[in-house]
Amino acid sequence: MARGNAGNTKVFYQGSSEGFVVFVESEELVRKWKGDKSIPLTEVVAGWKIFTSEHGKQGILNGASHLQLENEFGTKNEDDVVKQILEKGDVQTSENPERQGNTNDSKGGMAAH
């Protein structure tokens, strides 16, 4: 059985001192939203949480504090911040490689006796 092949799409915005990340449903939905702002953000954003990364696009993600949002975007209103990230950020899609294999080779005929 294959495991771990679910990909994810995120929008990365590089601020003045750190990067901000929002996970989205798909790159296509972000493009549609940019062209038609009547599309609800809840259909575009996957999980309503803003993350921050001090080490660029591939760094470890932490939840962004209200202070960080206020310092970078001038507001702690998450709706406004998400809109700015979607408008100014870069969309990144990653596909996690499919993993196959046994979970415990010591059980069954594969184990050396």
DSSP file (Angstrom, degrees, kcal/mol; ACC not computed):
  #  RESIDUE AA STRUCTURE BP1 BP2  ACC     N-H-->O    O-->H-N    N-H-->O    O-->H-N    TCO  KAPPA ALPHA  PHI   PSI    X-CA   Y-CA   Z-CA
    1    1 A M              0   0    0      0, 0.0   100,-0.3     0, 0.0     2,-0.2   0.000 360.0 360.0 360.0 132.8    0.0    0.0    0.0
    2    2 A A        -     0   0    0     98,-0.1     2,-0.3    96,-0.0    98,-0.2  -0.545 360.0-179.0 -80.9 143.1    1.4    3.4   -1.0
    3    3 A R  B     +A   99   0A   0     96,-2.2    96,-2.9    -2,-0.2     0, 0.0  -0.963  50.9  27.4-137.6 154.2    1.7    6.1    1.7
    4    4 A G  S    S+     0   0    0     -2,-0.3    -1,-0.1    94,-0.2    96,-0.1   0.684  70.7 122.7  77.8  19.7    2.8    9.7    1.9
    5    5 A N        +     0   0    0     94,-0.1     2,-0.5    -3,-0.1    93,-0.2   0.278  33.8 119.5-100.7  14.7    2.1   10.8   -1.6
    6    6 A A        -     0   0    0     91,-0.1    90,-0.2    89,-0.1     2,-0.1  -0.662  51.6-152.6 -78.2 125.9   -0.2   13.7   -0.7
    7    7 A G        -     0   0    0     -2,-0.5     2,-0.3    88,-0.2    88,-0.2  -0.352   3.6-147.0 -89.3 174.1    1.2   17.0   -1.9
    8    8 A N  E     -B   94   0B   0     86,-2.1    86,-2.7    -2,-0.1     2,-0.4  -0.990   2.7-150.4-142.6 154.3    0.7   20.4   -0.5
    9    9 A T  E     +BC  93  24B   0     15,-0.6    15,-2.6    -2,-0.3     2,-0.3  -0.982  21.1 171.9-125.4 133.5    0.5   23.9   -2.0
   10   10 A K  E     -BC  92  23B   0     82,-2.8    82,-3.4    -2,-0.4     2,-0.5  -0.938  29.2-132.0-138.2 160.2    1.5   27.0   -0.1
   11   11 A V  E     -BC  91  22B   0     11,-2.8    11,-1.8    -2,-0.3     2,-0.5  -0.974  23.7-160.0-114.2 124.6    2.0   30.7   -0.8
   12   12 A F  E     -BC  90  21B   0     78,-2.9    78,-3.1    -2,-0.5     2,-0.5  -0.902   7.9-173.6-109.4 128.5    5.3   32.1    0.5
   13   13 A Y  E     - C   0  20B   0      7,-3.0     7,-3.0    -2,-0.5     2,-0.8  -0.985  17.1-143.8-121.1 122.1    5.7   35.9    1.1
   14   14 A Q  E     - C   0  19B   0     -2,-0.5     5,-0.2     5,-0.2    -2,-0.0  -0.764  23.0-168.8 -88.1 112.0    9.2   37.2    2.1
   15   15 A G        -     0   0    0      3,-2.1    57,-0.0    -2,-0.8     4,-0.0  -0.074  41.6 -82.9 -84.4-169.3    8.8   40.0    4.6
   16   16 A S  S    S+     0   0    0      1,-0.1     3,-0.1    56,-0.1    -2,-0.0   0.834 122.8   6.0 -69.2 -32.9   11.5   42.4    5.7
   17   17 A S  S    S+     0   0    0      1,-0.3     2,-0.3     0, 0.0    -1,-0.1   0.581 132.7  15.3-125.8 -17.3   12.9   40.0    8.4
   18   18 A E  S    S-     0   0    0     37,-0.1    -3,-2.1    -5,-0.0    -1,-0.3  -0.975  72.7-105.6-153.2 164.1   11.1   36.7    8.0
   19   19 A G  E     -CD  14  53B   0     34,-3.0    34,-2.6    -2,-0.3     2,-0.4  -0.634  24.4-149.4 -94.1 153.3    8.9   34.8    5.6
   20   20 A F  E     -CD  13  52B   0     -7,-3.0    -7,-3.0    -2,-0.2     2,-0.4  -0.965  11.8-164.9-123.7 140.8    5.2   34.1    5.9
   21   21 A V  E     -CD  12  51B   0     30,-2.6    30,-3.0    -2,-0.4     2,-0.4  -0.972  11.8-177.7-131.1 138.3    3.4   31.1    4.7
   22   22 A V  E     -CD  11  50B   0    -11,-1.8   -11,-2.8    -2,-0.4     2,-0.3  -0.999  25.1-133.5-129.7 131.2   -0.3   30.2    4.1
   23   23 A F  E     -C   10   0B   0     26,-0.5    23,-2.3    -2,-0.4     2,-0.3  -0.671  27.5-168.6 -83.6 139.4   -1.3   26.8    2.9
   24   24 A V  E     -CD   9  45B   0    -15,-2.6   -15,-0.6    -2,-0.3    21,-0.3  -0.825  32.4-117.6-126.9 163.6   -3.9   26.8    0.1
   25   25 A E  S    S-     0   0    0     19,-3.0     2,-0.3    -2,-0.3    20,-0.1   0.919  88.5 -23.8 -67.6 -44.9   -6.1   24.2   -1.7
   26   26 A S     >  -     0   0    0     18,-0.4     4,-1.5     1,-0.1    -1,-0.3  -0.988  51.6-114.8-163.7 159.0   -4.5   24.6   -5.1
   27   27 A E  H  > S+     0   0    0     -2,-0.3     4,-2.2     1,-0.2     5,-0.2   0.868 115.8  58.1 -64.3 -36.8   -2.5   27.0   -7.3
   28   28 A E  H  > S+     0   0    0      1,-0.2     4,-2.5     2,-0.2    -1,-0.2   0.902 103.8  50.6 -61.8 -42.6   -5.4   27.1   -9.7
   29   29 A L  H  > S+     0   0    0      2,-0.2     4,-2.6     1,-0.2    -1,-0.2   0.869 108.3  52.8 -65.1 -35.6   -7.7   28.4   -6.9
   30   30 A V  H  X S+     0   0    0     -4,-1.5     4,-2.3     2,-0.2    -1,-0.2   0.929 110.1  48.1 -64.0 -44.2   -5.2   31.1   -6.0
   31   31 A R  H  X S+     0   0    0     -4,-2.2     4,-1.4     1,-0.2    -2,-0.2   0.919 112.6  48.5 -61.3 -43.9   -5.1   32.3   -9.6
   32   32 A K  H  X S+     0   0    0     -4,-2.5     4,-1.6     1,-0.2     3,-0.2   0.912 110.9  50.8 -62.9 -42.0   -8.9   32.3   -9.8
   33   33 A W  H  < S+     0   0    0     -4,-2.6    -1,-0.2     1,-0.2    -2,-0.2   0.893 105.9  55.1 -63.5 -39.9   -9.2   34.3   -6.6
   34   34 A K  H  < S+     0   0    0     -4,-2.3     3,-0.2     1,-0.2    -1,-0.2   0.845 114.4  41.1 -61.8 -32.4   -6.7   36.9   -7.8
   35   35 A G  H  < S+     0   0    0     -4,-1.4     2,-0.3     1,-0.3    -1,-0.2   0.699 127.8  30.0 -86.4 -20.9   -8.9   37.4  -10.9
   36   36 A D    ><  -     0   0    0     -4,-1.6     3,-1.8    -5,-0.1    -1,-0.3  -0.779  60.3-174.7-144.4  92.8  -12.2   37.3   -9.0
   37   37 A K  T 3  S+     0   0    0     -2,-0.3     4,-0.1     1,-0.3    -4,-0.1   0.510  76.7  80.7 -69.9  -3.1  -12.1   38.5   -5.4
   38   38 A S  T 3   +     0   0    0      2,-0.1    -1,-0.3    -5,-0.0    -5,-0.1   0.652  67.6 101.2 -76.4 -13.0  -15.7   37.4   -4.9
   39   39 A I  S <  S-     0   0    0     -3,-1.8     5,-0.1    -6,-0.2    -3,-0.0  -0.586  87.9-111.2 -69.0 125.8  -14.5   33.9   -4.4
   40   40 A P    >>  -     0   0    0      0, 0.0     3,-1.7     0, 0.0     4,-0.6  -0.321  13.0-132.6 -62.1 138.3  -14.5   33.3   -0.6
   41   41 A L  H >> S+     0   0    0      1,-0.3     4,-3.1     2,-0.2     3,-1.0   0.812 104.6  68.7 -58.7 -30.2  -11.1   33.0    1.0
   42   42 A T  H 34 S+     0   0    0      1,-0.3    -1,-0.3     2,-0.2     5,-0.2   0.746  97.7  51.6 -64.5 -21.4  -12.3   29.9    2.9
   43   43 A E  H <4 S+     0   0    0     -3,-1.7    -1,-0.3     1,-0.1    -2,-0.2   0.684 117.1  38.9 -83.4 -19.0  -12.5   28.1   -0.5
   44   44 A V  H << S+     0   0    0     -3,-1.0   -19,-3.0    -4,-0.6   -18,-0.4   0.852 103.7  70.5 -96.7 -43.9   -8.9   29.1   -1.3
   45   45 A V  E  <  -D   24   0B   0     -4,-3.1     2,-0.8   -21,-0.3   -21,-0.3  -0.605  67.5-148.8 -85.0 134.5   -7.1   28.8    2.0
   46   46 A A  E    S-     0   0B   0    -23,-2.3   -23,-0.3    -2,-0.3     3,-0.2  -0.883  77.9  -5.0-102.4 105.6   -6.5   25.3    3.5
   47   47 A G  E    S-     0   0B   0     -2,-0.8     2,-2.2    -5,-0.2   -24,-0.3   0.751  85.1-111.2  76.5 110.2   -6.5   25.6    7.3
   48   48 A W  E    S+     0   0B   0     -3,-0.2     2,-0.4   -26,-0.1    -1,-0.1  -0.457  74.7 116.3 -81.3  75.5   -6.8   29.1    8.5
   49   49 A K  E     -     0   0B   0     -2,-2.2     2,-0.5    -3,-0.2   -26,-0.5  -0.996  53.0-144.7-144.7 136.5   -3.4   29.6   10.0
   50   50 A I  E     -D   22   0B   0     -2,-0.4    14,-2.7    14,-0.2     2,-0.3  -0.880  21.6-163.8-101.9 128.9   -0.5   31.9    9.1
   51   51 A F  E     -DE  21  63B   0    -30,-3.0   -30,-2.6    -2,-0.5     2,-0.4  -0.722   6.0-148.7-109.6 159.8    3.0   30.5    9.6
   52   52 A T  E     -DE  20  62B   0     10,-3.3    10,-2.3    -2,-0.3     2,-0.4  -0.956   7.1-168.6-127.2 149.4    6.3   32.2    9.7
   53   53 A S  E >   -D   19   0B   0    -34,-2.6   -34,-3.0    -2,-0.4     3,-0.6  -0.972  12.0-169.7-139.5 120.9    9.7   30.9    8.6
   54   54 A E  T 3  S+     0   0    0      6,-0.4     3,-0.1    -2,-0.4    -1,-0.1   0.580  87.1  56.9 -82.9  -9.5   13.0   32.7    9.5
   55   55 A H  T 3  S-     0   0    0      1,-0.4     3,-0.5     5,-0.3    -1,-0.2  -0.096 109.6-105.3-117.2  34.7   15.0   30.5    7.1
   56   56 A G    X   -     0   0    0     -3,-0.6     3,-1.2     1,-0.2    -1,-0.4  -0.298  68.3 -26.7  81.9-162.6   13.2   31.1    3.8
   57   57 A K  T 3  S+     0   0    0      1,-0.3    -1,-0.2    -3,-0.1    -3,-0.0   0.768 137.9  41.0 -64.3 -29.9   10.9   28.9    1.8
   58   58 A Q  T 3  S+     0   0    0     -3,-0.5    -1,-0.3     2,-0.0    -2,-0.1   0.339  91.0 114.0-103.6   6.8   12.1   25.6    3.1
   59   59 A G  S <  S-     0   0    0     -3,-1.2     2,-0.2     1,-0.2    -3,-0.0  -0.101  79.1 -77.0 -74.4 173.6   12.6   26.5    6.8
   60   60 A I        -     0   0    0      1,-0.1    -6,-0.4     0, 0.0     2,-0.4  -0.512  50.9-130.0 -70.4 136.0   10.7   25.1    9.8
   61   61 A L        +     0   0    0     -2,-0.2     2,-0.3    -8,-0.1    -8,-0.2  -0.746  26.8 179.0 -96.6 135.9    7.3   26.7   10.1
   62   62 A N  E     -E   52   0B   0    -10,-2.3   -10,-3.3    -2,-0.4     2,-0.1  -0.928  40.4 -91.8-126.1 153.9    6.0   28.3   13.3
   63   63 A G  E     -E   51   0B   0     -2,-0.3     2,-0.3   -12,-0.2   -12,-0.3  -0.444  44.8-119.1 -64.2 135.5    2.6   30.0   14.0
   64   64 A A        -     0   0    0    -14,-2.7   -14,-0.2    -2,-0.1     2,-0.1  -0.600  25.7-135.2 -79.2 135.0    2.9   33.7   13.4
   65   65 A S     >  -     0   0    0     -2,-0.3     4,-2.2     1,-0.1     5,-0.2  -0.424  21.6-111.7 -84.0 163.1    2.1   35.9   16.4
   66   66 A H  H  > S+     0   0    0      1,-0.2     4,-2.7     2,-0.2     5,-0.2   0.868 119.7  55.5 -60.9 -35.9   -0.1   39.0   16.3
   67   67 A L  H  > S+     0   0    0      2,-0.2     4,-2.6     1,-0.2    -1,-0.2   0.914 106.9  48.8 -63.9 -43.0    3.0   41.1   17.0
   68   68 A Q  H  > S+     0   0    0      2,-0.2     4,-2.1     1,-0.2     5,-0.3   0.914 113.4  47.2 -62.6 -42.5    4.8   39.6   14.0
   69   69 A L  H  X>S+     0   0    0     -4,-2.2     4,-3.0     1,-0.2     6,-0.8   0.923 112.8  49.0 -64.5 -43.9    1.7   40.3   11.8
   70   70 A E  H  X5S+     0   0    0     -4,-2.7     4,-1.4     4,-0.2    -2,-0.2   0.907 112.4  48.3 -62.0 -43.2    1.4   43.8   13.1
   71   71 A N  H  <5S+     0   0    0     -4,-2.6    -1,-0.2    -5,-0.2    -2,-0.2   0.881 122.0  33.1 -66.0 -39.0    5.1   44.6   12.5
   72   72 A E  H  <5S+     0   0    0     -4,-2.1    -2,-0.2    -5,-0.2    -3,-0.2   0.897 133.6  22.6 -86.5 -43.0    5.1   43.2    9.0
   73   73 A F  H  <5S-     0   0    0     -4,-3.0    -3,-0.2     2,-0.3    -2,-0.2   0.507  96.5-119.0-108.1  -6.9    1.7   44.0    7.6
   74   74 A G  S  <<S+     0   0    0     -4,-1.4     2,-0.3    -5,-0.6    -4,-0.2   0.575  88.7  64.9  78.8   8.3    0.5   46.9    9.8
   75   75 A T        -     0   0    0     -6,-0.8    -2,-0.3    -9,-0.1    -1,-0.1  -0.987  62.8-150.7-155.6 153.7   -2.5   44.9   11.1
   76   76 A K        +     0   0    0     -2,-0.3     2,-0.6    -6,-0.1    -6,-0.1   0.334  62.6 120.6-106.0   4.5   -3.2   41.7   13.1
   77   77 A N     >  -     0   0    0      1,-0.2     4,-2.1    -8,-0.1     3,-0.2  -0.584  55.1-154.4 -68.9 112.5   -6.4   41.1   11.2
   78   78 A E  H  > S+     0   0    0     -2,-0.6     4,-2.8     1,-0.2     5,-0.2   0.817  89.2  58.3 -65.9 -31.7   -5.8   37.7    9.7
   79   79 A D  H  > S+     0   0    0      2,-0.2     4,-2.1     1,-0.2    -1,-0.2   0.946 110.1  43.7 -60.0 -47.4   -8.2   38.2    6.8
   80   80 A D  H  > S+     0   0    0      2,-0.2     4,-2.0     1,-0.2    -2,-0.2   0.892 114.6  49.7 -65.0 -40.0   -6.3   41.2    5.7
   81   81 A V  H  X S+     0   0    0     -4,-2.1     4,-2.5     2,-0.2    -2,-0.2   0.926 109.7  50.4 -66.0 -44.8   -2.9   39.5    6.2
   82   82 A V  H  X S+     0   0    0     -4,-2.8     4,-2.7     1,-0.2     5,-0.2   0.914 109.3  52.2 -60.4 -42.6   -4.0   36.4    4.2
   83   83 A K  H  X S+     0   0    0     -4,-2.1     4,-2.3    -5,-0.2    -1,-0.2   0.918 110.4  48.0 -59.3 -43.7   -5.1   38.6    1.4
   84   84 A Q  H  X S+     0   0    0     -4,-2.0     4,-2.6     2,-0.2     5,-0.3   0.905 111.9  49.3 -64.6 -41.2   -1.8   40.4    1.3
   85   85 A I  H  X S+     0   0    0     -4,-2.5     4,-2.3     1,-0.2    -2,-0.2   0.923 112.8  47.2 -64.4 -43.5    0.1   37.1    1.3
   86   86 A L  H  < S+     0   0    0     -4,-2.7    -2,-0.2     1,-0.2    -1,-0.2   0.888 116.5  44.2 -64.9 -38.8   -2.0   35.7   -1.5
   87   87 A E  H  < S+     0   0    0     -4,-2.3    -2,-0.2    -5,-0.2    -1,-0.2   0.889 127.3  26.2 -73.4 -39.6   -1.6   38.8   -3.6
   88   88 A K  H  < S+     0   0    0     -4,-2.6    -2,-0.2    -5,-0.2    -3,-0.2   0.596 104.6  89.4-102.6 -13.7    2.1   39.4   -3.1
   89   89 A G  S  < S-     0   0    0     -4,-2.3     2,-0.5    -5,-0.3   -76,-0.3  -0.232  74.1-110.2 -87.6 173.4    3.5   35.9   -2.4
   90   90 A D  E     -B   12   0B   0    -78,-3.1   -78,-2.9    -2,-0.0     2,-0.4  -0.878  27.1-129.9-103.6 130.7    4.8   33.1   -4.5
   91   91 A V  E     -B   11   0B   0     -2,-0.5     2,-0.4   -80,-0.2   -80,-0.2  -0.645  25.9-172.1 -80.8 133.7    2.8   29.9   -4.9
   92   92 A Q  E     -B   10   0B   0    -82,-3.4   -82,-2.8    -2,-0.4     2,-0.5  -0.995   6.5-167.8-129.2 129.5    4.8   26.7   -4.3
   93   93 A T  E     -B    9   0B   0     -2,-0.4     2,-0.4   -84,-0.2   -84,-0.2  -0.963   6.9-174.9-116.5 132.1    3.5   23.2   -5.0
   94   94 A S  E     -B    8   0B   0    -86,-2.7   -86,-2.1    -2,-0.5     2,-0.6  -0.979  14.1-151.9-127.7 141.6    5.3   20.2   -3.7
   95   95 A E        -     0   0    0     -2,-0.4   -88,-0.2   -88,-0.2   -89,-0.1  -0.950  16.9-139.2-111.1 118.6    4.6   16.5   -4.3
   96   96 A N        -     0   0    0     -2,-0.6     3,-0.1   -90,-0.2   -89,-0.0  -0.607  31.1-107.7 -76.4 134.5    5.7   14.2   -1.5
   97   97 A P        -     0   0    0      0, 0.0     2,-0.2     0, 0.0   -91,-0.1  -0.304  32.6-109.0 -65.5 144.3    7.2   11.0   -2.9
   98   98 A E        -     0   0    0    -93,-0.2     2,-0.5   -96,-0.1   -94,-0.2  -0.518  33.0-152.6 -71.4 135.9    5.1    7.9   -2.7
   99   99 A R  B     +A    3   0A   0    -96,-2.9   -96,-2.2    -2,-0.2     2,-0.3  -0.928  15.4 178.2-113.6 135.8    6.5    5.4   -0.2
  100  100 A Q        +     0   0    0     -2,-0.5     2,-0.3   -98,-0.2   -98,-0.1  -0.952  25.5  93.0-130.2 154.1    6.0    1.7   -0.4
  101  101 A G        -     0   0    0     -2,-0.3     2,-0.2  -100,-0.3    -2,-0.0  -0.792  68.8 -61.5 148.4 170.3    7.3   -1.0    1.8
  102  102 A N        -     0   0    0     -2,-0.3     3,-0.3     1,-0.1    -2,-0.0  -0.542  30.4-146.3 -82.6 148.6    6.6   -3.2    4.7
  103  103 A T  S    S+     0   0    0      1,-0.3     2,-0.2    -2,-0.2    -1,-0.1   0.734  90.7  17.5 -86.9 -22.8    6.1   -1.7    8.1
  104  104 A N    >   -     0   0    0      3,-0.1     3,-1.3     1,-0.1    -1,-0.3  -0.716  58.8-179.0-152.2  95.8    7.7   -4.6   10.0
  105  105 A D  T 3  S+     0   0    0     -3,-0.3     6,-0.2     1,-0.3     5,-0.2   0.623  76.0  77.3 -72.5 -12.3    9.9   -7.0    8.1
  106  106 A S  T 3  S+     0   0    0      4,-0.1     2,-0.5     5,-0.1    -1,-0.3   0.686  85.8  72.0 -72.7 -14.6   10.5   -9.1   11.3
  107  107 A K  S <  S+     0   0    0     -3,-1.3     3,-0.3     3,-0.0     2,-0.2  -0.876  98.2   4.4 -99.4 127.6    7.1  -10.6   10.8
  108  108 A G  S >  S-     0   0    0     -2,-0.5     3,-1.0     1,-0.2    -3,-0.0  -0.519 109.8 -35.2 103.2-168.2    6.6  -13.0    8.0
  109  109 A G  T 3  S+     0   0    0      1,-0.2    -1,-0.2    -2,-0.2    -3,-0.1   0.509 116.4  73.2 -75.5  -7.2    8.8  -14.6    5.4
  110  110 A M  T 3  S+     0   0    0     -3,-0.3    -1,-0.2    -5,-0.2     2,-0.2   0.664  74.8  96.8 -82.9 -15.3   11.2  -11.7    4.8
  111  111 A A  S <  S-     0   0    0     -3,-1.0     2,-0.3    -6,-0.2    -5,-0.1  -0.526  76.8-123.1 -79.1 138.6   13.1  -12.1    8.1
  112  112 A A              0   0    0     -2,-0.2    -1,-0.1     1,-0.1    -2,-0.1  -0.614 360.0 360.0 -77.6 137.8   16.4  -14.0    8.1
  113  113 A H              0   0    0     -2,-0.3    -1,-0.1     0, 0.0    -2,-0.0   0.430 360.0 360.0-102.9 360.0   16.3  -16.9   10.6
